[in-house]
Amino acid sequence: MSIKVYIDGQEGTTGLKISERFENRTDIELLKIDEDKRKDEAERKKLINASDYTFLCLPDDAARQAVALAGEDVRIIDASTAHRTNPDWAYGFPELSAAHREKIANSNRVAVPGCYASGFISLVYPLVSAGVMPADYPVTVHAVSGYSGAGKKGIAQYEDANRDAEFDSPREYALTQQHKHLPEMRAVTGLDYDPIFCPYVCDYYSGMTVTVPVASRLLNKYRAIYDVHKVIEEHYAEQKLVKVMPLWEQPSGGFLAANTLSGRNDMEIYVFGNDDRILLCSRFDNLGKGASGAAVQCLNIMCGVDETTGLV
């Protein structure tokens, strides 16, 4: 029996990428809305409730409205920011703990993590949960992303032949320290304070690196780089889509490129630096493990099939 899936927001970047991951799957029946009815509430409600699983690839308010249209038996996977800090929803990062994975498997409501948040949480959660990093640590995070994360309007700006010269350069934003991913970054990791967040959007299509610098002297107990790497390595042992790279392994030429995993659904974690000043780095595709790939991984877990089904 096929699984009936509806994507509310199927024409957006994330919706299209989810659809791509179903192209060769015989177990999925994709329900599609007619182009002229995409904003017809009655038609959307009909398709949501005809599905076994509905993906929400919508702005936050529209995602909340869509949830209100769904019956309790419809299992919702929300790619918006709307429900990521709601304790009644499962947070869709199964590698964080067995409890996270179990809640995803059994829940009818799953919130897919944000892209920057995925990288940040992958690095900080293991250290806080292990008691290595204090909850009041003054965390700073630097991140670079391809322009696909800016959505259709942002993509059009970057791909415009007559664009402004500023688009040739990395552009830092969220300068007021207000960013939609900050609430989940703090809540999921258990930090007492929001991190100082420095994101850049850059002139390449997709891929992301997220970097958290750590001063060993500020940890709960002084930890050498080997100790920090071991904590993170053991946390993600045997995970299929998150791989902790060997300590001291340097990327090509000593440069950590952000687009290496473009088009893929896995994540690499690196630990660089020395015993006093450590760099934690997470590399992945902002459209893969940072969005649509994570959403499909959650669906697979909810369906009870191999979590990598349909993923590269």
C-alpha atoms as a printed R data frame, in Angstrom:
    type eleno elety resid chain resno       x      y       z
1   ATOM     1    CA   MET     A     1   0.000  0.000   0.000
2   ATOM     2    CA   SER     A     2   1.412  3.383  -0.980
3   ATOM     3    CA   ILE     A     3   1.819  6.273   1.448
4   ATOM     4    CA   LYS     A     4  -0.260  9.309   0.498
5   ATOM     5    CA   VAL     A     5   1.776 12.507   0.790
6   ATOM     6    CA   TYR     A     6   0.719 16.109   0.189
7   ATOM     7    CA   ILE     A     7   3.138 19.047   0.067
8   ATOM     8    CA   ASP     A     8   1.455 22.316   1.003
9   ATOM     9    CA   GLY     A     9   3.717 24.848  -0.671
10  ATOM    10    CA   GLN     A    10   4.909 22.461  -3.366
11  ATOM    11    CA   GLU     A    11   6.210 25.244  -5.650
12  ATOM    12    CA   GLY     A    12   8.650 26.714  -3.131
13  ATOM    13    CA   THR     A    13  12.330 25.770  -2.955
14  ATOM    14    CA   THR     A    14  11.907 23.279  -0.096
15  ATOM    15    CA   GLY     A    15   8.717 21.816  -1.551
16  ATOM    16    CA   LEU     A    16  10.360 21.225  -4.911
17  ATOM    17    CA   LYS     A    17  13.375 19.583  -3.278
18  ATOM    18    CA   ILE     A    18  11.143 17.261  -1.244
19  ATOM    19    CA   SER     A    19   9.356 16.274  -4.451
20  ATOM    20    CA   GLU     A    20  12.707 15.485  -6.094
21  ATOM    21    CA   ARG     A    21  13.502 13.048  -3.306
22  ATOM    22    CA   PHE     A    22  10.312 11.102  -4.074
23  ATOM    23    CA   GLU     A    23  10.943 10.727  -7.815
24  ATOM    24    CA   ASN     A    24  12.185  7.132  -7.694
25  ATOM    25    CA   ARG     A    25  10.092  5.931  -4.765
26  ATOM    26    CA   THR     A    26   7.339  3.432  -5.463
27  ATOM    27    CA   ASP     A    27   5.985  3.591  -1.902
28  ATOM    28    CA   ILE     A    28   4.877  7.233  -2.174
29  ATOM    29    CA   GLU     A    29   1.701  8.531  -3.804
30  ATOM    30    CA   LEU     A    30   2.171 12.285  -4.159
31  ATOM    31    CA   LEU     A    31  -1.084 14.244  -4.030
32  ATOM    32    CA   LYS     A    32  -0.884 17.438  -6.085
33  ATOM    33    CA   ILE     A    33  -3.064 20.511  -6.054
34  ATOM    34    CA   ASP     A    34  -4.148 22.197  -9.268
35  ATOM    35    CA   GLU     A    35  -2.123 25.322  -9.997
36  ATOM    36    CA   ASP     A    36  -5.187 27.575  -9.915
37  ATOM    37    CA   LYS     A    37  -6.260 26.215  -6.502
38  ATOM    38    CA   ARG     A    38  -2.975 26.550  -4.596
39  ATOM    39    CA   LYS     A    39  -4.503 29.250  -2.351
40  ATOM    40    CA   ASP     A    40  -7.975 27.708  -2.198
41  ATOM    41    CA   GLU     A    41  -8.449 26.833   1.483
42  ATOM    42    CA   ALA     A    42 -11.164 24.268   0.864
43  ATOM    43    CA   GLU     A    43  -9.060 22.420  -1.716
44  ATOM    44    CA   ARG     A    44  -5.980 22.501   0.513
45  ATOM    45    CA   LYS     A    45  -8.016 21.178   3.447
46  ATOM    46    CA   LYS     A    46  -9.325 18.347   1.277
47  ATOM    47    CA   LEU     A    47  -5.851 17.297   0.181
48  ATOM    48    CA   ILE     A    48  -4.322 17.642   3.653
49  ATOM    49    CA   ASN     A    49  -6.974 15.356   5.097
50  ATOM    50    CA   ALA     A    50  -6.745 12.914   2.181
51  ATOM    51    CA   SER     A    51  -3.055 12.428   2.943
52  ATOM    52    CA   ASP     A    52  -1.293 10.222   5.447
53  ATOM    53    CA   TYR     A    53   1.499 12.789   5.730
54  ATOM    54    CA   THR     A    54   1.485 16.481   4.849
55  ATOM    55    CA   PHE     A    55   4.629 18.583   4.512
56  ATOM    56    CA   LEU     A    56   4.216 22.284   5.237
57  ATOM    57    CA   CYS     A    57   6.601 24.418   3.155
58  ATOM    58    CA   LEU     A    58   4.968 27.717   4.007
59  ATOM    59    CA   PRO     A    59   5.503 30.997   5.869
60  ATOM    60    CA   ASP     A    60   4.917 30.674   9.610
61  ATOM    61    CA   ASP     A    61   1.377 32.088   9.775
62  ATOM    62    CA   ALA     A    62   0.256 29.994   6.800
63  ATOM    63    CA   ALA     A    63   1.773 26.887   8.433
64  ATOM    64    CA   ARG     A    64  -0.210 27.503  11.611
65  ATOM    65    CA   GLN     A    65  -3.374 27.934   9.565
66  ATOM    66    CA   ALA     A    66  -2.670 24.687   7.690
67  ATOM    67    CA   VAL     A    67  -2.296 22.775  10.962
68  ATOM    68    CA   ALA     A    68  -5.736 24.056  11.971
69  ATOM    69    CA   LEU     A    69  -7.154 22.535   8.761
70  ATOM    70    CA   ALA     A    70  -5.725 19.090   9.486
71  ATOM    71    CA   GLY     A    71  -7.456 16.288  11.315
72  ATOM    72    CA   GLU     A    72  -5.675 14.665  14.245
73  ATOM    73    CA   ASP     A    73  -4.825 11.541  12.245
74  ATOM    74    CA   VAL     A    74  -2.914 13.442   9.546
75  ATOM    75    CA   ARG     A    75   0.781 13.415  10.375
76  ATOM    76    CA   ILE     A    76   2.294 16.867   9.789
77  ATOM    77    CA   ILE     A    77   5.945 17.604   8.995
78  ATOM    78    CA   ASP     A    78   6.434 21.365   9.187
79  ATOM    79    CA   ALA     A    79   9.461 22.951   7.493
80  ATOM    80    CA   SER     A    80   8.593 26.458   8.740
81  ATOM    81    CA   THR     A    81   9.780 28.151  11.934
82  ATOM    82    CA   ALA     A    82   6.292 28.076  13.447
83  ATOM    83    CA   HIS     A    83   6.521 25.033  15.747
84  ATOM    84    CA   ARG     A    84  10.226 24.398  16.380
85  ATOM    85    CA   THR     A    85  10.153 25.451  20.034
86  ATOM    86    CA   ASN     A    86   6.707 23.995  20.769
87  ATOM    87    CA   PRO     A    87   7.226 21.155  23.296
88  ATOM    88    CA   ASP     A    88   4.161 19.356  21.943
89  ATOM    89    CA   TRP     A    89   5.943 18.912  18.606
90  ATOM    90    CA   ALA     A    90   8.823 16.551  17.924
91  ATOM    91    CA   TYR     A    91  12.010 18.342  16.900
92  ATOM    92    CA   GLY     A    92  13.165 16.726  13.673
93  ATOM    93    CA   PHE     A    93  16.851 16.075  14.411
94  ATOM    94    CA   PRO     A    94  16.900 12.344  15.248
95  ATOM    95    CA   GLU     A    95  20.659 12.158  15.771
96  ATOM    96    CA   LEU     A    96  20.502 14.336  18.885
97  ATOM    97    CA   SER     A    97  19.319 11.515  21.136
98  ATOM    98    CA   ALA     A    98  17.326  8.308  21.283
99  ATOM    99    CA   ALA     A    99  14.503 10.324  22.835
100 ATOM   100    CA   HIS     A   100  14.438 12.702  19.859
101 ATOM   101    CA   ARG     A   101  14.330  9.784  17.441
102 ATOM   102    CA   GLU     A   102  11.553  8.030  19.368
103 ATOM   103    CA   LYS     A   103   9.419 11.178  19.570
104 ATOM   104    CA   ILE     A   104   9.750 11.680  15.793
105 ATOM   105    CA   ALA     A   105   8.754  8.072  15.159
106 ATOM   106    CA   ASN     A   106   5.629  8.294  17.316
107 ATOM   107    CA   SER     A   107   4.471 11.874  16.837
108 ATOM   108    CA   ASN     A   108   1.812 13.244  14.499
109 ATOM   109    CA   ARG     A   109   3.482 16.654  14.591
110 ATOM   110    CA   VAL     A   110   7.143 17.097  13.652
111 ATOM   111    CA   ALA     A   111   9.017 20.394  13.194
112 ATOM   112    CA   VAL     A   112  11.972 20.294  10.785
113 ATOM   113    CA   PRO     A   113  15.007 22.233  12.107
114 ATOM   114    CA   GLY     A   114  16.240 25.426  10.486
115 ATOM   115    CA   CYS     A   115  19.377 25.193   8.358
116 ATOM   116    CA   TYR     A   116  21.690 27.366  10.461
117 ATOM   117    CA   ALA     A   117  20.140 25.880  13.596
118 ATOM   118    CA   SER     A   118  20.942 22.346  12.400
119 ATOM   119    CA   GLY     A   119  24.639 23.147  12.147
120 ATOM   120    CA   PHE     A   120  24.756 25.032  15.439
121 ATOM   121    CA   ILE     A   121  22.791 22.471  17.422
122 ATOM   122    CA   SER     A   122  24.824 19.581  16.002
123 ATOM   123    CA   LEU     A   123  27.929 21.127  17.596
124 ATOM   124    CA   VAL     A   124  26.635 22.579  20.860
125 ATOM   125    CA   TYR     A   125  24.002 20.053  21.967
126 ATOM   126    CA   PRO     A   126  26.474 17.195  22.631
127 ATOM   127    CA   LEU     A   127  28.697 19.419  24.783
128 ATOM   128    CA   VAL     A   128  25.886 20.938  26.858
129 ATOM   129    CA   SER     A   129  24.062 17.633  27.340
130 ATOM   130    CA   ALA     A   130  27.324 15.975  28.445
131 ATOM   131    CA   GLY     A   131  28.013 18.735  30.975
132 ATOM   132    CA   VAL     A   132  31.155 19.854  29.145
133 ATOM   133    CA   MET     A   133  29.904 23.303  28.099
134 ATOM   134    CA   PRO     A   134  28.111 25.321  30.787
135 ATOM   135    CA   ALA     A   135  24.632 26.541  29.933
136 ATOM   136    CA   ASP     A   136  25.751 30.155  30.429
137 ATOM   137    CA   TYR     A   137  28.729 29.846  28.035
138 ATOM   138    CA   PRO     A   138  29.054 33.037  25.892
139 ATOM   139    CA   VAL     A   139  28.607 31.261  22.557
140 ATOM   140    CA   THR     A   140  29.469 32.866  19.227
141 ATOM   141    CA   VAL     A   141  28.589 31.260  15.907
142 ATOM   142    CA   HIS     A   142  29.781 32.162  12.408
143 ATOM   143    CA   ALA     A   143  28.080 30.704   9.340
144 ATOM   144    CA   VAL     A   144  28.128 30.955   5.561
145 ATOM   145    CA   SER     A   145  25.371 29.768   3.249
146 ATOM   146    CA   GLY     A   146  24.625 29.560  -0.443
147 ATOM   147    CA   TYR     A   147  21.996 31.949  -1.731
148 ATOM   148    CA   SER     A   148  19.354 29.244  -2.217
149 ATOM   149    CA   GLY     A   149  18.520 29.676   1.460
150 ATOM   150    CA   ALA     A   150  17.137 33.135   0.661
151 ATOM   151    CA   GLY     A   151  14.088 31.679  -1.107
152 ATOM   152    CA   LYS     A   152  12.710 32.414  -4.557
153 ATOM   153    CA   LYS     A   153  13.058 36.184  -4.319
154 ATOM   154    CA   GLY     A   154  16.642 35.976  -3.065
155 ATOM   155    CA   ILE     A   155  17.585 33.400  -5.700
156 ATOM   156    CA   ALA     A   156  16.206 35.693  -8.414
157 ATOM   157    CA   GLN     A   157  18.313 38.581  -7.097
158 ATOM   158    CA   TYR     A   158  21.502 36.517  -7.162
159 ATOM   159    CA   GLU     A   159  20.800 35.092 -10.616
160 ATOM   160    CA   ASP     A   160  19.872 38.454 -12.159
161 ATOM   161    CA   ALA     A   161  22.428 39.348 -14.852
162 ATOM   162    CA   ASN     A   162  22.077 43.021 -13.870
163 ATOM   163    CA   ARG     A   163  22.483 42.526 -10.150
164 ATOM   164    CA   ASP     A   164  24.300 45.010  -7.923
165 ATOM   165    CA   ALA     A   165  28.054 44.443  -7.415
166 ATOM   166    CA   GLU     A   166  27.387 43.813  -3.702
167 ATOM   167    CA   PHE     A   167  26.066 40.375  -4.634
168 ATOM   168    CA   ASP     A   168  29.556 39.388  -5.822
169 ATOM   169    CA   SER     A   169  30.738 39.502  -2.212
170 ATOM   170    CA   PRO     A   170  29.783 37.562   0.922
171 ATOM   171    CA   ARG     A   171  27.140 39.636   2.713
172 ATOM   172    CA   GLU     A   172  26.758 39.542   6.483
173 ATOM   173    CA   TYR     A   173  23.246 40.030   7.830
174 ATOM   174    CA   ALA     A   174  21.132 39.693  11.005
175 ATOM   175    CA   LEU     A   175  23.213 42.646  12.191
176 ATOM   176    CA   THR     A   176  20.737 43.531  14.950
177 ATOM   177    CA   GLN     A   177  21.148 40.020  16.384
178 ATOM   178    CA   GLN     A   178  17.568 39.160  15.472
179 ATOM   179    CA   HIS     A   179  17.220 35.981  13.409
180 ATOM   180    CA   LYS     A   180  14.356 33.496  13.193
181 ATOM   181    CA   HIS     A   181  16.602 30.527  14.058
182 ATOM   182    CA   LEU     A   182  17.851 31.945  17.374
183 ATOM   183    CA   PRO     A   183  14.941 30.721  19.549
184 ATOM   184    CA   GLU     A   184  15.438 27.071  18.553
185 ATOM   185    CA   MET     A   185  19.240 27.377  18.736
186 ATOM   186    CA   ARG     A   186  18.924 28.350  22.388
187 ATOM   187    CA   ALA     A   187  15.961 26.175  23.376
188 ATOM   188    CA   VAL     A   188  17.113 22.887  21.848
189 ATOM   189    CA   THR     A   189  20.682 23.129  23.158
190 ATOM   190    CA   GLY     A   190  19.626 24.215  26.653
191 ATOM   191    CA   LEU     A   191  21.675 27.411  26.658
192 ATOM   192    CA   ASP     A   192  20.739 30.194  29.068
193 ATOM   193    CA   TYR     A   193  21.357 32.939  26.499
194 ATOM   194    CA   ASP     A   194  21.073 33.416  22.756
195 ATOM   195    CA   PRO     A   195  24.400 33.041  20.949
196 ATOM   196    CA   ILE     A   196  26.020 35.935  19.117
197 ATOM   197    CA   PHE     A   197  25.146 34.971  15.558
198 ATOM   198    CA   CYS     A   198  27.111 36.112  12.483
199 ATOM   199    CA   PRO     A   199  25.617 34.632   9.265
200 ATOM   200    CA   TYR     A   200  26.746 35.395   5.692
201 ATOM   201    CA   VAL     A   201  24.967 34.701   2.422
202 ATOM   202    CA   CYS     A   202  27.412 34.100  -0.432
203 ATOM   203    CA   ASP     A   203  27.520 33.898  -4.221
204 ATOM   204    CA   TYR     A   204  27.098 30.134  -4.712
205 ATOM   205    CA   TYR     A   205  23.884 28.139  -4.895
206 ATOM   206    CA   SER     A   206  23.842 25.736  -1.961
207 ATOM   207    CA   GLY     A   207  25.906 24.383   0.903
208 ATOM   208    CA   MET     A   208  26.713 25.661   4.364
209 ATOM   209    CA   THR     A   209  29.358 25.714   7.063
210 ATOM   210    CA   VAL     A   210  28.579 26.626  10.666
211 ATOM   211    CA   THR     A   211  31.465 27.313  13.057
212 ATOM   212    CA   VAL     A   212  31.462 27.656  16.848
213 ATOM   213    CA   PRO     A   213  34.747 28.731  18.502
214 ATOM   214    CA   VAL     A   214  35.358 27.295  21.965
215 ATOM   215    CA   ALA     A   215  37.804 28.496  24.630
216 ATOM   216    CA   SER     A   216  38.820 25.470  26.707
217 ATOM   217    CA   ARG     A   217  39.333 27.573  29.842
218 ATOM   218    CA   LEU     A   218  35.628 28.522  29.875
219 ATOM   219    CA   LEU     A   219  34.320 24.959  29.846
220 ATOM   220    CA   ASN     A   220  33.060 23.341  33.056
221 ATOM   221    CA   LYS     A   221  36.412 21.620  33.277
222 ATOM   222    CA   TYR     A   222  39.456 22.275  31.115
223 ATOM   223    CA   ARG     A   223  39.220 19.953  28.122
224 ATOM   224    CA   ALA     A   224  41.946 19.378  25.552
225 ATOM   225    CA   ILE     A   225  40.920 19.225  21.898
226 ATOM   226    CA   TYR     A   226  41.092 15.409  21.997
227 ATOM   227    CA   ASP     A   227  38.543 15.331  24.840
228 ATOM   228    CA   VAL     A   228  36.105 17.641  23.052
229 ATOM   229    CA   HIS     A   229  36.390 15.636  19.829
230 ATOM   230    CA   LYS     A   230  35.797 12.387  21.720
231 ATOM   231    CA   VAL     A   231  32.589 13.684  23.311
232 ATOM   232    CA   ILE     A   232  31.163 14.700  19.929
233 ATOM   233    CA   GLU     A   233  32.418 11.568  18.162
234 ATOM   234    CA   GLU     A   234  30.803  9.273  20.728
235 ATOM   235    CA   HIS     A   235  27.584 11.256  20.639
236 ATOM   236    CA   TYR     A   236  27.129 10.578  16.901
237 ATOM   237    CA   ALA     A   237  28.589  7.071  16.809
238 ATOM   238    CA   GLU     A   238  26.927  4.841  14.189
239 ATOM   239    CA   GLN     A   239  24.650  7.581  12.836
240 ATOM   240    CA   LYS     A   240  24.033  7.264   9.104
241 ATOM   241    CA   LEU     A   241  23.695 10.918   8.129
242 ATOM   242    CA   VAL     A   242  25.964 12.691  10.621
243 ATOM   243    CA   LYS     A   243  29.655 11.832  10.461
244 ATOM   244    CA   VAL     A   244  32.312 13.158  12.831
245 ATOM   245    CA   MET     A   245  35.542 13.396  10.882
246 ATOM   246    CA   PRO     A   246  38.801 12.115  12.410
247 ATOM   247    CA   LEU     A   247  40.677 14.575  14.591
248 ATOM   248    CA   TRP     A   248  43.473 16.358  12.739
249 ATOM   249    CA   GLU     A   249  41.962 15.492   9.355
250 ATOM   250    CA   GLN     A   250  42.398 18.611   7.257
251 ATOM   251    CA   PRO     A   251  40.126 19.434   4.309
252 ATOM   252    CA   SER     A   252  41.662 19.936   0.887
253 ATOM   253    CA   GLY     A   253  44.471 22.509   0.972
254 ATOM   254    CA   GLY     A   254  43.581 23.525   4.521
255 ATOM   255    CA   PHE     A   255  40.379 25.260   3.365
256 ATOM   256    CA   LEU     A   256  36.916 24.157   4.515
257 ATOM   257    CA   ALA     A   257  34.691 24.809   1.489
258 ATOM   258    CA   ALA     A   258  31.003 25.343   2.185
259 ATOM   259    CA   ASN     A   259  29.633 23.843  -1.052
260 ATOM   260    CA   THR     A   260  31.290 20.400  -0.916
261 ATOM   261    CA   LEU     A   261  28.117 18.602   0.231
262 ATOM   262    CA   SER     A   262  25.771 20.473  -2.105
263 ATOM   263    CA   GLY     A   263  23.066 18.121  -3.364
264 ATOM   264    CA   ARG     A   264  23.542 15.670  -0.494
265 ATOM   265    CA   ASN     A   265  21.630 14.944   2.702
266 ATOM   266    CA   ASP     A   266  24.414 14.142   5.155
267 ATOM   267    CA   MET     A   267  26.440 16.287   7.535
268 ATOM   268    CA   GLU     A   268  30.143 16.342   8.397
269 ATOM   269    CA   ILE     A   269  31.465 17.602  11.730
270 ATOM   270    CA   TYR     A   270  35.078 18.707  12.173
271 ATOM   271    CA   VAL     A   271  37.072 19.670  15.262
272 ATOM   272    CA   PHE     A   272  40.019 21.962  14.503
273 ATOM   273    CA   GLY     A   273  42.394 24.167  16.485
274 ATOM   274    CA   ASN     A   274  44.492 23.359  19.558
275 ATOM   275    CA   ASP     A   275  44.055 22.544  23.224
276 ATOM   276    CA   ASP     A   276  43.244 26.153  24.169
277 ATOM   277    CA   ARG     A   277  41.271 27.425  21.152
278 ATOM   278    CA   ILE     A   278  38.993 24.941  19.428
279 ATOM   279    CA   LEU     A   279  36.908 25.361  16.286
280 ATOM   280    CA   LEU     A   280  33.817 23.195  15.919
281 ATOM   281    CA   CYS     A   281  32.613 23.088  12.307
282 ATOM   282    CA   SER     A   282  29.544 21.551  10.721
283 ATOM   283    CA   ARG     A   283  29.267 21.222   6.932
284 ATOM   284    CA   PHE     A   284  26.133 20.221   5.005
285 ATOM   285    CA   ASP     A   285  23.712 21.330   2.307
286 ATOM   286    CA   ASN     A   286  21.278 23.971   3.527
287 ATOM   287    CA   LEU     A   287  18.684 22.424   1.175
288 ATOM   288    CA   GLY     A   288  19.544 18.853   2.258
289 ATOM   289    CA   LYS     A   289  20.207 18.076   5.906
290 ATOM   290    CA   GLY     A   290  19.284 21.718   6.495
291 ATOM   291    CA   ALA     A   291  15.790 21.472   4.980
292 ATOM   292    CA   SER     A   292  14.204 18.986   2.539
293 ATOM   293    CA   GLY     A   293  16.600 16.114   3.247
294 ATOM   294    CA   ALA     A   294  15.885 16.386   6.963
295 ATOM   295    CA   ALA     A   295  12.142 16.513   6.267
296 ATOM   296    CA   VAL     A   296  12.235 13.312   4.207
297 ATOM   297    CA   GLN     A   297  14.457 11.641   6.810
298 ATOM   298    CA   CYS     A   298  11.764 12.391   9.413
299 ATOM   299    CA   LEU     A   299   9.071 10.968   7.138
300 ATOM   300    CA   ASN     A   300  11.081  7.768   6.729
301 ATOM   301    CA   ILE     A   301  11.450  7.380  10.493
302 ATOM   302    CA   MET     A   302   7.726  8.029  10.995
303 ATOM   303    CA   CYS     A   303   6.920  5.411   8.341
304 ATOM   304    CA   GLY     A   304   9.254  2.840   9.895
305 ATOM   305    CA   VAL     A   305  11.485  2.499   6.815
306 ATOM   306    CA   ASP     A   306  15.244  3.025   6.545
307 ATOM   307    CA   GLU     A   307  15.855  6.705   7.325
308 ATOM   308    CA   THR     A   308  18.054  7.146   4.227
309 ATOM   309    CA   THR     A   309  15.406  5.956   1.754
310 ATOM   310    CA   GLY     A   310  15.339  8.321  -1.238
311 ATOM   311    CA   LEU     A   311  18.278 10.340   0.109
312 ATOM   312    CA   VAL     A   312  21.739 10.793  -1.404
